[in-house]
Amino acid sequence: MSSPNDELKLQEIKAKADQIWSGNRYLVVNRIVMDVQAQKQNIITRLESVTDESLIMTVKNLLDYALGKEEEDEMLEQSLQRGIQQSREGKVTPHEEVMSEIRAKYKL
């Protein structure tokens, strides 16, 4: 069972940790970026020694997929932003009108 004094110390520790975190947020983010760069370099170095063609093709396919996914995500984001802007400008067609046109076109 904790005493009121223990609770006070715990609150002080948490407050100090929060203060340190906010003061060093840039350093933490910068450290993560540096760690990612180091990991990338490590992967490149290890890949240079690989002679197994199927492993190389697997890594290539994984990168192709991941980079294509990033491009698709970017294109989706741009499309969504265009749609939001068109909506703000009033360049929209009500749902009922669109559905009516589809029913007429496809005889539904």
C-alpha positions in Angstrom: 0.0 0.0 0.0 1.4 3.4 -1.0 1.5 6.4 1.3 0.5 9.9 0.4 4.2 10.7 0.3 4.8 7.9 -2.2 2.0 9.3 -4.4 3.5 12.8 -4.3 6.9 11.4 -5.3 5.4 9.5 -8.2 3.6 12.6 -9.4 6.8 14.6 -9.2 8.7 11.9 -11.2 5.9 11.9 -13.8 6.0 15.7 -14.1 9.8 15.6 -14.5 9.6 12.9 -17.1 7.0 15.0 -19.0 9.3 18.0 -18.8 12.3 16.0 -20.1 10.2 14.5 -22.9 8.9 17.9 -24.1 12.3 19.4 -23.9 14.0 16.6 -25.8 11.3 15.8 -28.3 13.5 17.0 -31.2 16.3 14.8 -30.0 14.1 11.8 -29.7 12.7 12.3 -33.2 16.2 12.9 -34.5 17.5 9.8 -32.9 14.7 7.7 -34.5 15.6 9.1 -37.9 19.2 8.4 -37.3 18.4 4.8 -36.3 16.3 4.3 -39.4 19.2 5.6 -41.5 21.6 3.2 -39.8 19.2 0.3 -40.3 18.9 1.2 -44.0 22.7 1.2 -44.4 22.9 -2.1 -42.5 20.4 -3.6 -44.9 22.3 -2.3 -48.0 25.6 -3.6 -46.7 24.1 -7.1 -46.0 22.3 -7.1 -49.4 25.5 -6.5 -51.2 26.8 -9.8 -50.0 23.8 -11.8 -51.1 24.2 -14.2 -54.0 20.9 -16.0 -53.8 18.9 -14.8 -56.9 15.5 -15.8 -55.4 16.3 -13.8 -52.2 17.3 -10.8 -54.3 14.1 -11.0 -56.4 12.1 -11.3 -53.2 13.6 -8.2 -51.7 13.1 -6.4 -55.1 9.4 -7.4 -55.2 8.9 -6.4 -51.6 10.4 -2.9 -52.3 8.4 -2.6 -55.6 5.2 -3.4 -53.7 6.0 -1.1 -50.8 7.0 1.8 -53.0 4.0 1.3 -55.2 1.8 1.3 -52.1 3.3 4.6 -51.0 2.6 6.1 -54.5 -1.0 4.8 -54.4 -1.5 6.3 -50.9 -0.2 9.6 -52.2 -2.5 9.5 -55.2 -5.5 8.6 -53.0 -4.6 11.5 -50.7 -4.5 13.9 -53.6 -7.8 12.6 -54.9 -9.4 13.0 -51.5 -8.1 16.6 -51.3 -9.5 17.4 -54.7 -12.9 16.0 -53.7 -12.9 18.0 -50.5 -12.1 21.2 -52.4 -14.8 20.5 -55.0 -17.3 19.9 -52.2 -16.3 23.3 -50.6 -16.8 25.0 -54.0 -20.2 23.4 -54.4 -19.2 21.3 -57.3 -21.1 18.2 -56.2 -24.0 16.2 -57.4 -26.6 15.0 -54.9 -26.6 11.3 -54.2 -30.3 10.9 -55.3 -29.6 12.5 -58.6 -26.6 10.2 -59.3 -28.6 7.2 -58.3 -31.5 8.2 -60.5 -29.1 8.6 -63.5 -27.6 5.1 -62.8 -31.1 3.5 -62.5 -32.1 5.1 -65.8 -28.9 4.2 -67.6 -28.9 0.5 -66.4 -32.7 0.1 -66.3 -32.7 -0.8 -62.7 
